[in-house]
Amino acid sequence: MDCLIEPNGSYQMIGSDFLNLDPATAPPRGRTAWLTQQLRTAITDGTLAPGTRLPASRVLAGELSVARGTVVEAYRRLGEEGLLVTNHGGGTEVAALAATSASLPNPEPDEPTPKELLNISAGVPDLSGFPRAAWLRAERRVLTTATAAELGYADPQGTPRLRTALANWLARSRGITAGPEQIIVTAGVTGALSLLAQVLRDQGITDCAIEDPGADGNRRILDYWLDTLHPIPVDSAGLDVTALARTDARAVLVTPAHQFPTGVVLAPDRRRELLAWAEARGGLVVEDDYDSEYRYDRTPVRALHAAAPERVVHISSLSKVLAPALRIGWMIAPTDLHDDLVRKRWATDLGSPALPQLALADLIDSGTLERHLRSLRLRHRERRDAAVAAIRRYLLGCRIEGVAAGLHLLVRLPEHVDDTMLAARAEEAGFAVQPLSAHRISPGPPGLIIGYGPHPPPRLEAALQTLGAIGRFTPA
Ligand SMILES: Cc1ncc(COP(=O)(O)O)c(C=O)c1O
């Protein structure tokens, strides 16, 4: 397609030849990442000026001999980075502010190289959708407006601006009524757990109950700091509170909104029993709210903290909403623990770096984080649906659980299958998947945890088809 000048002279319509996009140079895999990068470079180096109109996705796909979805996805990603916008006529054009987003770092290729494992284990959102341009703009705003004092030693509890933004956001999204003075900014859920375990230990509490199955990473952190962990069974209503009450634990770590890894929601009567246990025992419920922002087909589950703020420590982070690499999370603790937690944080490292906290506060206050979440929810839901459909098609005889929320689901395997061996065979075939037994202390039925967040539907379908063949769940 030639470069066309619109009658009013204000627009150029470009085609693949104008961009030197040679279809022959498109890699056989990872075409979306390739096209996104080609367009990004052309925009940021000025080849495509602000206002330039891009071809319709169908046209560009035809010219490049790629699937239309590849172009649609590339346009979408660049839209999220703030480089492309939809104009009044529904076409796609280079954003007026694209130049200010120049010099964005190149994203990681989102297809594994032949040597890398395709990771379909739990844990991360679609990181290719990280709002890079919005983050860059937030950082720029922070750097142009931060006072000299804000560049000094920050409050070990977290910058007041972020704590205020978080307090408002948590009230809107989780029904939590905590003032900024109650929030402690941490290095993710992990940093919060580690800090809490140390303070509990100082107070003479050296054991803690945990869900079984439960997140192995959390178990290892608590195991590092404490002497004894009590595994408590989880059933279809969540943590078995009767079993908890039989131990002499005074603290318990739970994932009430979306149990990891089974995906069950703590049932209303169990919530009541758990809070009654805490009241009677003088105990502490540690609520790991790690992925509660993703709810697809069920009503929001209110944070446990909202029901009993003096019995519950609420912990969460941005790892599932933005990126684990930020290492930003928060903790809201009962009054009698709060000062000790802040003191411990001060004595450990004087708190988290201030500039990312200020950038995050800007992202929350401007509404960007909530917009980002809305678009992520739609994408993750689509991926969840694709994973469910592929499991039904290729993993015959398996049961799917925990689909209503989060970024992962649980596949219950037939009793005779060894999930660890199946995961090892999957690794030999080129992809990483977590067996349920990796998150268990006591033996139990086999399963696989499938994380769908980072993968477009065709890739999920291909991986699950291979998995079906490896496990011989699909007739040959
Ligand atoms: C249940 C659960 N809690 C906490 C975490 C850790 O979160 P963070 O990155 O905030 O330390 C994870 C990580 O995947 C998780 O699965």
The ligand as an SDF file (V2000), in Angstrom:
LIG
                    3D

 16 16  0  0  0  0  0  0  0  0999 V2000
   -1.0670  -17.4310   47.3070 C   0  0  0  0  0  0  0  0  0  0  0  0
    0.0720  -16.4910   47.0560 C   0  0  0  0  0  0  0  0  0  0  0  0
    0.3790  -15.5830   47.9970 N   0  0  0  0  0  0  0  0  0  0  0  0
    1.4240  -14.7530   47.8240 C   0  0  0  0  0  0  0  0  0  0  0  0
    2.2230  -14.7990   46.7150 C   0  0  0  0  0  0  0  0  0  0  0  0
    3.4450  -13.9080   46.6150 C   0  0  0  0  0  0  0  0  0  0  0  0
    3.1280  -12.6440   46.2650 O   0  0  0  0  0  0  0  0  0  0  0  0
    4.1910  -11.4500   46.2550 P   0  0  0  0  0  0  0  0  0  0  0  0
    4.7870  -11.4080   44.8800 O   0  0  0  0  0  0  0  0  0  0  0  0
    3.3450  -10.2720   46.5430 O   0  0  0  0  0  0  0  0  0  0  0  0
    5.2410  -11.6750   47.2770 O   0  0  0  0  0  0  0  0  0  0  0  0
    1.9260  -15.6850   45.7030 C   0  0  0  0  0  0  0  0  0  0  0  0
    2.7480  -15.7290   44.4930 C   0  0  0  0  0  0  0  0  0  0  0  0
    2.4630  -16.2980   43.4820 O   0  0  0  0  0  0  0  0  0  0  0  0
    0.8290  -16.5650   45.8830 C   0  0  0  0  0  0  0  0  0  0  0  0
    0.5120  -17.4740   44.9560 O   0  0  0  0  0  0  0  0  0  0  0  0
  1  2  1  0
  2  3  1  0
  2 15  2  0
  3  4  2  0
  4  5  1  0
  5  6  1  0
  5 12  2  0
  6  7  1  0
  7  8  1  0
  8  9  2  0
  8 10  1  0
  8 11  1  0
 12 13  1  0
 12 15  1  0
 13 14  2  0
 15 16  1  0
M  END
$$$$
